[in-house]
């Protein structure tokens, strides 16, 4: 590298670090005029476009950087991650998949890699592969609330309510304010309670569903959380609470659903 390139390179990296991504792209392009096969300039151009949320423009320079690094037998996990995420954000899950599969192979101890892989499999309707990836993610990082949630979703969709509840409880412990996790946990508990022939066991599911739905409503009070809590009060036989909560859900629903009116009829009765 000539001193001129070195100077331009350092200026370009400095602009990137300051978040001046468009200016950084222009500077990295100057470096490439002098050294067209400089892989890290291609990489930073791609990453700059990625930071600008211009995912389509990010792909070509990132692929060019990857090709140049492969020639030198250099593995760069950042490139696989950025390429996978660019395709993922463009909803091209089939194109994202090979990058995330490679990433999980070269960095086997990073939970986030398996999370990204799991989300991609989910979107490709490969439920078993998704579950496996999320299980690896939570094994590596038991505090990864998002992976616990998606693992819960996979079990819930497959009708494995016990496994869904276990995963979602872990998710709620890792991230107590995650409204998606709390909502699905309450729903799973209600369904499991309804399936339970032992009344005592059924009641313990309904009690837990009520506690979880109350936490959800305290975090985000909207029509959906109020209706869920009202539905949880019904099998727990707390009819006054159910009536008050479902009436409130009715007030804030635009427009109210037939199911909401139907559920409100129970405590009235």
HULIN-V650025 format. One record per residue. RES is the residue in one letter. PHI is phi in whole degrees, 0 to 359 (* if undefined). OMEGA is omega as a letter, one per 30 degrees, with the letter a starting at -180 (none if undefined). Layout:
BEGIN
<<RES | PHI | OMEGA> <RES | PHI | OMEGA>>
END
This chain:
BEGIN
<<X | * | l> <X | 282 | l> <X | 304 | a> <X | 299 | l> <X | 296 | a> <X | 303 | a> <X | 297 | l> <X | 299 | a> <X | 299 | a> <X | 294 | l> <X | 295 | a> <X | 297 | a> <X | 297 | l> <X | 297 | l> <X | 297 | l> <X | 299 | a> <X | 295 | l> <X | 276 | l> <X | 80 | l> <X | 266 | a> <X | 290 | l> <X | 295 | l> <X | 295 | l> <X | 298 | l> <X | 303 | a> <X | 300 | a> <X | 292 | l> <X | 296 | l> <X | 295 | l> <X | 296 | l> <X | 298 | a> <X | 292 | l> <X | 298 | a> <X | 275 | a> <X | 223 | a> <X | 298 | a> <X | 253 | l> <X | 273 | a> <X | 299 | a> <X | 287 | l> <X | 292 | l> <X | 300 | a> <X | 300 | a> <X | 289 | l> <X | 297 | l> <X | 299 | a> <X | 295 | l> <X | 295 | l> <X | 298 | l> <X | 300 | l> <X | 296 | l> <X | 277 | a> <X | 64 | l> <X | 262 | a> <X | 293 | l> <X | 298 | a> <X | 289 | a> <X | 289 | a> <X | 295 | a> <X | 299 | l> <X | 296 | l> <X | 294 | l> <X | 296 | l> <X | 297 | l> <X | 298 | a> <X | 296 | l> <X | 299 | a> <X | 293 | a> <X | 289 | l> <X | 297 | l> <X | 302 | l> <X | 268 | a> <X | 55 | l> <X | 249 | l> <X | 265 | l> <X | 236 | a> <X | 305 | a> <X | 304 | a> <X | 290 | l> <X | 298 | a> <X | 294 | a> <X | 295 | l> <X | 292 | l> <X | 300 | a> <X | 291 | l> <X | 298 | l> <X | 296 | a> <X | 298 | a> <X | 291 | l> <X | 270 | a> <X | 64 | l> <X | 267 | a> <X | 293 | l> <X | 294 | l> <X | 282 | l> <X | 289 | a> <X | 307 | a> <X | 301 | l> <X | 292 | a> <X | 289 | l> <X | 297 | l> <X | 295 | a> <X | 301 | a> <X | 294 | l> <X | 284 | a> <X | 272 | l> <X | 230 | a> <X | 283 | a> <X | 251 | a> <X | 251 | a> <X | 302 | a> <X | 301 | l> <X | 296 | a> <X | 286 | l> <X | 298 | a> <X | 298 | l> <X | 297 | a> <X | 297 | l> <X | 298 | l> <X | 294 | l> <X | 302 | l> <X | 303 | a> <X | 288 | l> <X | 263 | l> <X | 58 | l> <X | 255 | a> <X | 300 | a> <X | 294 | l> <X | 297 | l> <X | 297 | a> <X | 302 | a> <X | 299 | a> <X | 295 | l> <X | 294 | l> <X | 297 | l> <X | 295 | a> <X | 298 | a> <X | 285 | l> <X | 292 | l> <X | 286 | a> <X | 219 | a> <X | 298 | l> <X | 264 | a> <X | 278 | a> <X | 302 | a> <X | 295 | l> <X | 293 | l> <X | 300 | a> <X | 299 | a> <X | 295 | l> <X | 295 | l> <X | 299 | l> <X | 300 | a> <X | 300 | l> <X | 294 | a> <X | 299 | a> <X | 295 | a> <X | 275 | l> <X | 78 | l> <X | 268 | a> <X | 293 | l> <X | 301 | a> <X | 292 | l> <X | 299 | a> <X | 299 | a> <X | 299 | a> <X | 294 | a> <X | 290 | l> <X | 298 | l> <X | 297 | l> <X | 297 | l> <X | 292 | l> <X | 292 | a> <X | 286 | a> <X | 219 | a> <X | 296 | a> <X | 256 | a> <X | 281 | a> <X | 292 | l> <X | 297 | a> <X | 298 | a> <X | 297 | a> <X | 298 | a> <X | 288 | l> <X | 296 | l> <X | 299 | l> <X | 298 | a> <X | 296 | l> <X | 296 | l> <X | 296 | a> <X | 292 | a> <X | 293 | l> <X | 298 | a> <X | 294 | a> <X | 277 | a> <X | 274 | a> <X | 278 | l> <X | 281 | a> <X | 300 | a> <X | 296 | l> <X | 296 | a> <X | 302 | a> <X | 298 | a> <X | 293 | l> <X | 293 | a> <X | 295 | l> <X | 298 | a> <X | 295 | l> <X | 300 | l> <X | 295 | l> <X | 297 | a> <X | 295 | a> <X | 295 | l> <X | 294 | l> <X | 300 | l> <X | 298 | a> <X | 298 | l> <X | 293 | l> <X | 278 | a> <X | 217 | a> <X | 269 | l> <X | 220 | a> <X | 303 | a> <X | 294 | a> <X | 290 | l> <X | 293 | a> <X | 294 | l> <X | 298 | a> <X | 295 | l> <X | 300 | l> <X | 295 | l> <X | 291 | l> <X | 293 | a> <X | 299 | a> <X | 291 | l> <X | 280 | l> <X | 62 | l> <X | 261 | a> <X | 289 | l> <X | 297 | l> <X | 298 | a> <X | 299 | a> <X | 298 | a> <X | 298 | a> <X | 289 | a> <X | 290 | l> <X | 296 | l> <X | 294 | l> <X | 299 | l> <X | 298 | a> <X | 298 | a> <X | 265 | l> <X | 280 | l> <X | 229 | f> <X | 274 | l> <X | 292 | l> <X | 274 | l> <X | 299 | a> <X | 298 | l> <X | 296 | l> <X | 299 | a> <X | 299 | a> <X | 294 | l> <X | 292 | l> <X | 297 | a> <X | 297 | l> <X | 296 | l> <X | 301 | a> <X | 297 | none>>
END
